Amino acid sequence: MNHTHTGEFIKIEFSDRIKYNKKWLSLLNYIFRDFRVNKLLSIDTQLFNQLYLL
């Protein structure tokens, strides 16, 4: 994943298909934050699943 506005880049696997890796989910939530005000929200894991499938 490449965040075009901040230049941040991550390459991770947030799940091993059995359970989620909480550390990597936290990092994904950080990447998906509102970078303009640095506001962090918890993103539904189903969104990450859908993005992974894309």
VMD Tcl script that draws the C-alpha trace (Angstrom):
set ca {
  {0.00 0.00 0.00}
  {1.29 3.40 -0.96}
  {-0.25 6.53 0.57}
  {0.13 9.10 -2.20}
  {-0.41 12.15 0.03}
  {2.11 11.32 2.75}
  {4.58 9.15 0.83}
  {4.17 6.35 3.37}
  {4.54 2.81 2.03}
  {3.82 -0.52 3.72}
  {3.85 -4.09 2.54}
  {2.29 -6.41 5.11}
  {-0.05 -9.35 5.56}
  {-2.60 -8.41 8.19}
  {-4.04 -11.92 8.46}
  {-2.87 -15.49 8.18}
  {-6.44 -16.48 7.12}
  {-7.10 -17.77 10.64}
  {-6.61 -14.66 12.76}
  {-5.72 -11.00 12.33}
  {-2.34 -9.61 13.28}
  {-3.24 -6.76 15.66}
  {0.09 -5.00 15.16}
  {-0.39 -4.79 11.40}
  {-4.06 -3.80 11.72}
  {-2.95 -0.91 13.93}
  {-0.47 0.12 11.26}
  {-3.19 -0.02 8.58}
  {-5.44 2.13 10.75}
  {-2.58 4.61 11.03}
  {-2.02 4.67 7.25}
  {-5.78 5.21 6.71}
  {-5.93 8.05 9.25}
  {-7.08 11.55 8.29}
  {-3.55 12.82 7.69}
  {-4.71 16.47 7.50}
  {-5.62 16.53 11.21}
  {-3.79 13.33 12.22}
  {-7.07 11.78 13.41}
  {-6.99 8.01 13.82}
  {-10.10 5.82 13.69}
  {-10.55 2.08 13.82}
  {-11.30 0.74 10.34}
  {-13.60 -2.27 9.93}
  {-11.48 -5.32 9.09}
  {-13.95 -6.26 6.36}
  {-12.82 -3.19 4.41}
  {-9.24 -4.45 4.54}
  {-10.45 -7.86 3.39}
  {-12.19 -6.28 0.40}
  {-9.15 -4.19 -0.49}
  {-6.98 -7.28 -0.31}
  {-9.27 -9.06 -2.77}
  {-8.99 -6.14 -5.19}
}
mol new
graphics top color blue
foreach p $ca { graphics top sphere $p radius 0.5 }
foreach p [lrange $ca 0 end-1] q [lrange $ca 1 end] { graphics top cylinder $p $q radius 0.2 }
display resetview
